[in-house]
């Protein structure tokens, strides 16, 4: 099975097996040059409160702002960042019902619709997919960097290959190892991961040169902020694709009880639409994409809530503006 299909299958299997949020292809570094294949966000004590806020990712700048649930404040006075970023965050927070606004004398004032729950997630588990260990690429360096930074609570390698002692020796001891058989949908734990230290300083390993390696110390506060961004991105994004190909050969496939997966009847497998589909494909047959409601499927299968009741408070006269 190709890596993209392996990734979708493992996401579907995890969604059936674990609580919380499963997402994929998320940045898990502070400088944007590390992407983790899958991230599992384990729920914390305030998960339900987060789920009732909004189904969307909440901008970090809006969370960090001085906007509270009490008295509405002039929006420009609540941000400590570039004005454009503040404006973008404010507009988005209003759009997704995290902020509500009112106008006074031509000025825009905002308040949170409900207090942001800091303890909505407990653990972040990163899963690096490498179906074929015979072609590891930069796997060892990636995993060593993950362990050194300690941004995630646990890091796991998932593979379809037979895992030997030599394979285990080449990756950090802290990294857990799963053998996932996508044909049977089974997941075997070959080595449990060691819990890392996200609340302590970490070392971000950068570019490697023949005579030196760039490193940077990352403080706990920066890691905490990055962890919240990862969790928020995971909550808003999920793992399913956004758009199905416009092709009669591609159907809404199912795996481990999950739907919302592009299955190509011509190729006889799940496909990566961005990389494999289009007019250049010999089996392409133009047609409307299958009618797939990703939100309904995600709501049905996971802890994510597509249409929360919300906690928005409407002040008297607010809708006049």
C-alpha positions as CSV (number, residue, x, y, z in Angstrom):
1,X,0.0,0.0,0.0
2,X,1.3,3.5,-0.9
3,X,2.2,5.9,1.9
4,X,-0.8,8.2,1.4
5,X,-3.3,5.3,1.5
6,X,-1.3,3.8,4.5
7,X,-1.7,7.2,6.3
8,X,-5.5,7.4,5.6
9,X,-6.0,3.8,6.7
10,X,-4.1,4.3,9.9
11,X,-6.1,7.5,10.7
12,X,-9.3,5.6,10.1
13,X,-8.2,2.8,12.4
14,X,-7.1,5.2,15.1
15,X,-10.4,7.1,14.9
16,X,-12.2,3.9,15.7
17,X,-9.8,2.9,18.5
18,X,-9.0,6.1,20.5
19,X,-10.7,9.1,22.1
20,X,-10.0,12.6,21.1
21,X,-8.9,14.0,17.8
22,X,-6.9,12.5,14.9
23,X,-5.3,14.8,12.4
24,X,-2.5,14.5,9.8
25,X,0.2,16.6,8.1
26,X,0.7,19.1,10.9
27,X,3.7,21.2,11.6
28,X,5.4,20.1,14.8
29,X,8.3,22.5,15.1
30,X,8.7,26.1,16.0
31,X,10.3,27.1,12.7
32,X,8.0,25.3,10.3
33,X,10.3,22.8,8.8
34,X,9.0,19.6,10.4
35,X,5.7,18.0,9.5
36,X,4.3,15.0,11.4
37,X,2.3,12.5,9.4
38,X,-0.4,12.0,12.1
39,X,-1.1,13.7,15.4
40,X,-3.4,12.2,18.0
41,X,-4.8,14.8,20.5
42,X,-5.8,13.1,23.7
43,X,-8.7,14.9,25.5
44,X,-8.2,16.7,28.7
45,X,-10.8,17.5,31.4
46,X,-12.1,20.6,29.5
47,X,-12.4,18.9,26.1
48,X,-16.2,19.2,26.0
49,X,-16.0,22.9,26.7
50,X,-13.7,23.3,23.8
51,X,-16.0,21.3,21.6
52,X,-18.9,23.6,22.4
53,X,-17.0,26.7,21.4
54,X,-16.6,26.2,17.6
55,X,-15.8,23.4,15.2
56,X,-13.0,25.5,13.7
57,X,-9.4,26.2,14.6
58,X,-9.2,29.3,16.8
59,X,-6.4,31.7,15.8
60,X,-3.6,31.7,18.3
61,X,-3.5,35.5,18.3
62,X,-7.1,35.6,19.4
63,X,-6.4,33.2,22.2
64,X,-3.4,35.2,23.3
65,X,-5.2,38.5,23.2
66,X,-6.5,40.4,26.2
67,X,-10.1,39.9,24.9
68,X,-12.1,38.3,27.8
69,X,-15.7,37.3,28.5
70,X,-16.4,40.3,30.6
71,X,-16.6,43.9,29.3
72,X,-16.1,44.4,25.6
73,X,-12.8,46.1,24.7
74,X,-11.6,48.1,21.8
75,X,-10.0,45.5,19.6
76,X,-6.8,47.4,18.9
77,X,-6.0,47.6,22.6
78,X,-6.2,43.8,23.2
79,X,-3.4,42.6,20.9
80,X,0.4,42.6,21.2
81,X,1.3,41.8,17.6
82,X,1.4,43.3,14.2
83,X,-1.9,45.2,13.4
84,X,-2.5,43.1,10.3
85,X,-2.3,39.9,12.2
86,X,-4.5,41.4,14.9
87,X,-7.1,42.4,12.4
88,X,-7.1,39.0,10.7
89,X,-7.4,37.2,14.0
90,X,-10.2,39.4,15.1
91,X,-12.2,38.9,11.9
92,X,-11.7,35.2,12.0
93,X,-12.6,34.9,15.7
94,X,-15.8,36.8,15.0
95,X,-16.6,34.6,11.9
96,X,-16.3,31.4,13.9
97,X,-18.2,32.8,16.9
98,X,-15.3,32.9,19.3
99,X,-15.6,36.7,19.5
100,X,-18.7,38.8,19.4
101,X,-18.6,42.5,18.6
102,X,-20.4,45.7,19.1
103,X,-19.8,49.2,17.8
104,X,-19.6,52.4,19.9
105,X,-19.0,55.7,18.3
106,X,-17.6,54.2,15.1
107,X,-15.2,51.9,17.1
108,X,-15.4,48.1,17.2
109,X,-15.4,46.4,20.6
110,X,-15.1,42.7,21.1
111,X,-15.5,40.1,23.8
112,X,-15.1,36.3,24.0
113,X,-18.3,34.3,23.7
114,X,-17.0,31.9,26.3
115,X,-13.8,31.5,28.2
116,X,-11.1,29.5,26.3
117,X,-10.5,26.2,28.2
118,X,-6.7,25.8,28.7
119,X,-7.0,22.2,29.8
120,X,-9.0,20.8,26.8
121,X,-6.2,18.5,25.7
122,X,-4.0,16.2,27.7
123,X,-1.4,14.7,25.4
124,X,-0.1,15.1,21.9
125,X,1.1,11.9,20.2
126,X,3.0,12.2,17.0
127,X,3.0,9.3,14.5
128,X,5.6,9.1,11.7
129,X,4.5,6.8,8.9
130,X,7.1,4.7,7.1
131,X,5.4,1.7,5.5
132,X,8.6,0.5,3.9
133,X,11.6,0.6,6.2
134,X,13.8,-0.5,3.3
135,X,13.5,3.2,2.1
136,X,13.9,5.1,5.4
137,X,15.1,8.4,3.9
138,X,15.7,10.9,6.7
139,X,13.7,9.0,9.2
140,X,16.4,8.6,11.8
141,X,17.3,12.3,11.8
142,X,13.6,13.3,11.9
143,X,12.9,11.2,14.9
144,X,16.0,12.3,16.8
145,X,15.0,15.9,16.3
146,X,11.4,15.1,17.6
147,X,12.9,13.5,20.7
148,X,15.4,16.3,21.3
149,X,12.8,19.0,21.0
150,X,10.2,17.3,23.2
151,X,7.3,19.3,21.8
152,X,5.1,16.2,21.7
153,X,4.4,13.9,24.6
154,X,5.1,10.8,22.6
155,X,6.5,9.9,19.2
156,X,5.7,6.7,17.4
157,X,7.0,5.1,14.2
158,X,4.3,3.2,12.2
159,X,5.4,0.7,9.5
160,X,4.1,-2.2,7.5
161,X,7.5,-3.7,7.3
162,X,8.9,-6.6,9.4
163,X,10.8,-4.8,12.1
164,X,14.2,-6.2,13.0
165,X,16.6,-5.5,15.9
166,X,18.7,-3.5,13.5
167,X,15.8,-1.3,12.7
168,X,15.1,-0.7,16.4
169,X,18.7,0.1,17.0
170,X,18.8,2.9,14.4
171,X,16.0,4.9,15.9
172,X,15.9,6.7,19.3
173,X,15.0,4.4,22.2
174,X,12.2,6.9,23.2
175,X,10.3,6.3,20.0
176,X,7.6,3.7,20.1
177,X,7.1,1.3,17.2
178,X,3.9,0.0,15.7
179,X,3.5,-2.6,12.9
180,X,0.3,-1.7,11.1
181,X,-1.2,-4.1,8.5
182,X,-3.6,-2.1,6.4
183,X,-5.0,-5.1,4.6
184,X,-6.2,-6.6,7.9
185,X,-6.6,-3.4,9.8
186,X,-4.5,-4.7,12.7
187,X,-2.0,-2.7,14.8
188,X,0.7,-4.4,16.8
189,X,2.7,-2.5,19.4
190,X,6.3,-3.6,19.1
191,X,7.7,-1.0,21.5
192,X,6.0,1.4,23.8
193,X,7.0,5.1,23.5
194,X,8.8,6.8,26.3
195,X,7.0,10.0,27.6
196,X,9.0,13.1,26.6
197,X,9.3,16.3,28.5
198,X,7.2,19.0,26.9
199,X,7.2,21.2,30.1
200,X,11.0,21.4,30.1
201,X,13.5,23.2,27.8
202,X,14.1,21.4,24.5
203,X,16.8,21.5,21.9
204,X,15.7,22.2,18.3
205,X,18.2,20.6,15.9
206,X,18.5,22.6,12.7
207,X,20.6,22.3,9.6
208,X,23.5,19.8,9.7
209,X,26.8,20.5,8.0
210,X,29.9,18.4,7.8
211,X,31.6,20.2,10.7
212,X,28.6,21.6,12.7
213,X,24.9,21.3,13.5
214,X,22.7,24.3,14.2
215,X,20.8,23.9,17.5
216,X,18.5,26.2,19.4
217,X,17.2,26.0,23.0
218,X,13.5,26.3,23.2
219,X,11.9,27.5,26.4
220,X,8.9,25.8,28.0
221,X,6.6,28.8,27.4
222,X,7.4,28.7,23.6
223,X,6.7,24.9,23.6
224,X,3.4,25.4,25.4
225,X,2.2,28.0,22.9
226,X,3.3,25.7,20.0
227,X,1.5,22.7,21.5
228,X,-1.7,24.7,21.7
229,X,-1.3,25.7,18.1
230,X,-0.9,22.1,17.1
231,X,-3.9,21.0,19.1
232,X,-6.0,23.8,17.6
233,X,-4.9,23.0,14.1
234,X,-5.7,19.3,14.6
235,X,-9.1,20.1,16.0
236,X,-10.0,22.3,13.0
237,X,-8.4,20.2,10.3
238,X,-9.0,16.5,11.1
239,X,-7.6,13.9,8.7
240,X,-9.9,13.6,5.7
241,X,-9.3,15.3,2.4
242,X,-11.2,18.4,1.6
243,X,-12.0,17.8,-2.0
244,X,-12.7,14.7,-4.0
245,X,-11.6,14.4,-7.6
246,X,-14.0,15.3,-10.4
247,X,-13.9,11.8,-11.8
248,X,-16.5,9.1,-12.2
249,X,-14.0,6.4,-11.2
250,X,-13.5,7.8,-7.7
251,X,-16.0,6.9,-5.0
252,X,-16.5,7.6,-1.3
253,X,-14.5,4.6,0.1
254,X,-14.8,3.0,3.5
255,X,-12.2,1.6,5.8
256,X,-12.5,0.5,9.5
257,X,-16.0,1.9,9.4
258,X,-14.9,5.3,8.3
259,X,-16.1,7.0,5.1
260,X,-14.8,10.1,3.4
261,X,-11.8,8.3,1.7
262,X,-11.2,8.6,-2.1
263,X,-11.3,5.1,-3.6
264,X,-10.4,4.8,-7.3
265,X,-12.3,1.9,-8.9
266,X,-10.0,2.1,-12.0
267,X,-6.8,1.7,-9.9
268,X,-8.5,-0.5,-7.4
269,X,-7.1,1.4,-4.3
270,X,-7.3,4.6,-2.3
271,X,-5.7,7.5,-4.1
272,X,-4.0,10.8,-3.4
273,X,-6.1,13.2,-5.4
274,X,-3.6,16.0,-5.6
275,X,-0.8,13.7,-6.8
276,X,-2.6,11.0,-8.8
277,X,-5.9,12.4,-10.2
278,X,-6.7,14.7,-13.1
279,X,-6.8,14.7,-16.9
280,X,-3.3,13.1,-17.1
281,X,-4.6,9.9,-15.5
282,X,-5.4,7.3,-18.2
283,X,-8.6,6.3,-16.3
284,X,-9.9,9.8,-15.8
285,X,-13.6,10.2,-16.7
286,X,-14.9,13.7,-16.0
287,X,-17.8,13.8,-13.6
288,X,-19.1,15.6,-10.5
289,X,-17.3,14.4,-7.4
290,X,-19.1,12.0,-5.0
291,X,-21.5,13.7,-2.6
292,X,-19.5,13.4,0.7
293,X,-20.3,15.4,3.8
294,X,-17.0,15.3,5.7
295,X,-18.3,17.2,8.7
296,X,-21.2,14.7,9.2
297,X,-18.8,11.8,9.0
298,X,-16.3,13.3,11.3
299,X,-18.9,14.2,13.9
300,X,-20.3,10.7,13.7
301,X,-17.0,9.0,14.2
302,X,-15.0,11.2,16.6
303,X,-15.2,13.5,19.6
304,X,-15.3,16.5,17.3
305,X,-18.6,18.4,17.2
306,X,-19.7,19.8,13.9
307,X,-22.6,22.0,15.1
308,X,-22.1,22.8,18.8
309,X,-24.8,24.5,20.8
310,X,-22.2,27.1,21.7
311,X,-22.0,29.5,24.6
312,X,-22.5,32.7,22.7
313,X,-24.1,35.4,24.8
314,X,-26.1,38.0,22.9
315,X,-26.2,41.4,24.6
316,X,-29.4,43.4,24.4
317,X,-29.4,45.5,21.3
318,X,-26.1,43.9,19.9
319,X,-27.7,42.7,16.7
320,X,-28.6,46.3,15.7
321,X,-25.1,46.7,14.5
